[in-house]
Amino acid sequence: MNNKTIMVCLDGSKNSLRGLDKAIMFAKQSNSRILGVHSDTSFSAFSAVRAPILPEKKWKKEAKALMKIAKNKVEKSKIEFEGIVIAGHTSGIDLVTFANNPKNKIDQIVIGSRGMGFPKELFFGSTSNFVLHKAKAPVTIVK
């Protein structure tokens, strides 16, 4: 039985998939499971929805395809994988809200950085920077 859960943030970018590769490496070393989390930000900023887990039947086709790729990659390494999609309105807040919820038992977070923010986030993207500073679990940022 795996003792730890590594949350890897997945948005479909090449850097998030590089983050998944690092999470696989960490999981092998620590006998952990991987929880792939995608934030669906299509909800209105004025919505009351705050990071609930969406049932798989409500996932968009892009999220389904992303989770299938992640699951295949992780399970090839004989590591337990679970993919979830959370609903909200900003990725950083959604991911941190989910990770900081004690019910989810997140031991480590791995997130890829695209570095698309400006100018404060010159080296880390705004989402990864937010997660780094607000999450309670240790965070690994992959460039």
SVG drawing of the C-alpha trace seen along z (x, -y; Angstrom):
<svg xmlns="http://www.w3.org/2000/svg" viewBox="-22 -43 36 45">
<polyline fill="none" stroke="black" stroke-width="0.4" points="0.0,0.0 1.3,-3.5 1.7,-5.8 2.1,-9.1 0.2,-11.0 2.0,-13.2 -0.3,-15.7 0.8,-16.6 -0.9,-19.6 -1.8,-18.9 -2.8,-21.5 -1.7,-19.7 1.4,-21.8 4.8,-20.2 6.0,-21.5 3.1,-19.9 4.0,-16.6 7.6,-17.2 6.3,-17.7 4.5,-14.4 7.8,-12.7 9.4,-14.1 6.4,-13.0 6.9,-9.5 10.6,-9.6 9.6,-10.8 6.9,-8.2 9.3,-5.4 11.7,-6.6 9.1,-7.0 6.6,-4.3 3.9,-6.9 0.8,-7.2 0.2,-10.0 -2.9,-12.1 -3.2,-14.0 -5.2,-17.2 -6.6,-19.4 -8.4,-22.6 -11.3,-23.4 -11.4,-27.2 -14.4,-27.6 -16.6,-28.7 -17.4,-32.3 -15.3,-34.4 -18.6,-35.2 -19.6,-31.6 -19.9,-30.0 -18.1,-26.9 -14.8,-26.5 -12.7,-23.4 -15.2,-20.6 -14.3,-17.4 -16.2,-17.0 -17.6,-13.5 -15.9,-12.0 -19.0,-12.3 -18.7,-16.1 -15.0,-16.2 -14.3,-18.0 -12.8,-15.9 -9.4,-17.7 -9.4,-16.7 -10.3,-13.1 -7.5,-12.9 -5.0,-14.5 -5.9,-12.1 -5.6,-9.1 -2.1,-10.1 -1.1,-10.7 -2.6,-7.4 -0.9,-5.4 2.5,-7.1 2.2,-6.5 0.9,-3.0 3.8,-1.9 6.0,-2.6 3.8,-0.4 2.6,-3.3 -0.9,-3.9 -2.6,-6.8 -5.8,-8.6 -6.9,-11.5 -9.4,-14.2 -10.8,-17.4 -11.7,-20.2 -14.0,-23.1 -13.5,-26.7 -12.4,-29.9 -8.6,-30.4 -6.1,-27.5 -3.8,-28.7 -6.6,-29.2 -8.3,-26.0 -5.2,-23.9 -4.2,-25.4 -7.7,-25.0 -7.7,-21.3 -4.1,-20.7 -4.6,-22.4 -7.8,-20.5 -6.7,-17.9 -9.2,-15.4 -7.1,-15.1 -4.0,-14.1 -1.5,-15.7 2.1,-15.1 3.9,-16.8 2.9,-18.9 4.7,-18.9 3.8,-21.6 5.3,-22.6 6.0,-26.2 5.5,-27.8 7.0,-31.2 4.3,-33.1 3.6,-35.7 5.1,-39.2 7.2,-40.8 7.0,-39.3 6.7,-35.8 9.7,-36.1 11.2,-32.9 8.1,-31.0 4.6,-31.2 1.9,-33.0 0.1,-29.8 3.2,-27.9 4.3,-31.0 0.9,-31.2 1.0,-27.4 4.6,-27.7 3.7,-30.4 0.3,-29.4 0.3,-25.5 1.0,-23.9 2.7,-20.8 6.2,-20.9 6.2,-22.1 8.5,-21.1 8.4,-23.4 9.6,-21.9 10.8,-24.1"/>
</svg>
